[in-house]
Amino acid sequence: MSIRIGILGYGNLGRGVECAVRQNPDMELRVVFTRREPKDVKILTDTAKVCHVDEVKSWQKEIDVLILCGGSATDLPVQTPEYAKLFNVVDSFDTHARIPEHFAAVDAAAREAGKTAIISVGWDPGMFSLNRLYANVILPEGKDYTFWGRGVSQGHSDAVRRIDGVKDAKQYTIPVESSLASVRAGENPDLTTRQKHTRECFVVLKEGADPTKIEEEIKTMPNYFADYDTTVHFISEEEMKRDHSRIPHGGFVLRSGVTGWEKENSHLIEYSLKLDSNPEFTSSVIVAYARAAFCLAEKGEHGCKTVFDIAPAYLSPKSGEELRGSML
């Protein structure tokens, strides 16, 4: 039996989910929900429908997992608790500081409705989160470091695009190379947020917008830019299309620690990603966790989960026997 998938939102992430579903033979895309006029949204899956978001309730018996592909700034804090009352859901909420309150809201909604939700799925939060946890339990005496980029942050770009007067925007997160080199050298530096990364924004303004006001609004935005050295460039639409059409990203999770009775041996764990397409890789992670959401729902394990709560075997279409024989 195929796991029936619905997608809410058909931007970069939604299109990535559609492609990822196609690569998983135990899944099928049934419907894409959009806030736009459905006839204006062209999807790639011939067998799936496109419906307006107002029709979502009528699909409750036709979807096993609804994947929410909105932005973390304003969409997901509202959408995930709302749709967790109707469906098993997965989202990619990535505002790290607000994950606890988002979890609480989604957990309450999902438990009341008898649904299963998995939040903050992707590569960070997500795969990087898992690697931070593994490294911490393996090297309990040590220090954590996470560096992102150089790459486009979808969440931060979306946050800039939501500013009044902004027509389009791309935000690049850039590691401070001297800080990354210090960690790799085993120097265990104490780094502030500002010392680890810089941020660079490329912004297309709407006609009549005040660039000085918008630059100040970007640089002082809490949870996104206020704690970083941020550079803002105002460019034309043509420059945006020519120079910033792709969405690469990546980064590093490192933990430096010691073992031995006298702590005489040092170790460095490093996990890295280099991604041609941030949304497509994120989508691939989300789709694997949609399988887990389906499996947990079938077992009656309701409420909200994160990647920490999901056994790895639930992510795979392979049986336990197949996994033990091929990957263990």
C-alpha positions, 0 to 999 in steps of 0.5 A, a space after each residue: 500500500 502506498 503512503 498517500 501524501 499531500 503537500 501544502 504550499 508549492 514553492 521551492 520546498 513543495 516542488 522538492 517534496 514532489 520530486 522526492 516522493 517520486 523517488 520513493 516507490 512506497 509513496 504517492 502524491 495525491 494532492 497539492 494545496 495552494 493559496 493561489 488560483 489552482 488552475 495557475 499552479 502547474 505541477 509535475 505529477 500527472 496523477 495528482 490534483 491541485 486544490 485551493 487550501 480552502 478545500 483541505 478539510 474534504 481530503 481528510 480520508 484521502 491523505 495519510 500525511 500532509 507535508 507543510 511547506 510554508 515558511 517558519 516566520 509566519 506560516 508554520 506557527 499557525 498552519 502546523 497546529 491547525 492542520 495537526 487537528 486534521 492530518 498526520 503532518 510533517 513540517 520544517 520549522 527552523 526558527 531554533 529559538 522558538 522550537 519549544 513553543 512550536 512543539 507545545 502548540 503542535 503537541 496539544 493539537 495533535 494529541 487532542 485529535 489523535 494525530 501524529 506530527 513531526 516538526 523541525 525536519 530538514 538538515 538543520 534542524 534535523 540531520 545536524 541535530 541528530 549529529 549534535 546529539 550523537 557526538 554529545 553522548 559519545 564525547 560527554 566531555 567536549 564542546 559543540 560547534 555548528 557552522 552553516 554555509 556558504 549558502 542560501 538560507 530559505 528561512 532567512 530569505 523568506 523573512 526578508 521577503 516578508 518585509 514591506 517594500 521588499 520584492 525579492 531577496 536571497 540571504 547567504 550565511 557565511 562561516 567565519 573561516 578563521 573560527 572554523 580553522 581554529 575548531 579543526 585545529 583542536 583549539 576549542 575556542 569560545 565563539 560568540 554568535 557573531 564570531 561564527 558567521 556573517 550574513 549577506 543579503 541581496 534585496 530587490 526593492 519594490 518601487 518607492 521603497 526606502 532602502 535605509 529603512 529596510 536595511 535597518 529592519 533587516 539588521 535588527 530583526 530578532 532571531 534572524 539578523 540582530 546577532 550577526 554582522 550583516 551586509 545588505 546589497 540592493 540589486 535589480 531583478 535582472 541581477 537577482 535572476 542572473 547571479 542568485 537563481 540557485 539555492 546552494 547550502 551546506 555546513 559542518 557540525 563538529 564536536 571536540 572532546 577527550 577520553 581516557 582516565 587522565 583525559 589524555 586523548 583528544 578526538 574531533 567528530 565532524 559531519 558535513 553537507 555540501 548541497 546543490 539545492 537546499 530545498 531539494 535536500 530538505 525535502 528529501 529528509 522531510 519525505 523520509 520522516 513522512 514515512 515515519 509519521 505514517 508508521 507511528 500513526 499506524 501504531 497509535 503513537 500520537 502527539 508531536 515528535 522531533 527527529 530525536 524521537 524517531 528510530 532510524 528504521 522508521 525512516 526506511 522502506 526496508 524491513 528490519 531484516 533487510 536493514 540488518 543484512 545490508 546496512 548494519 
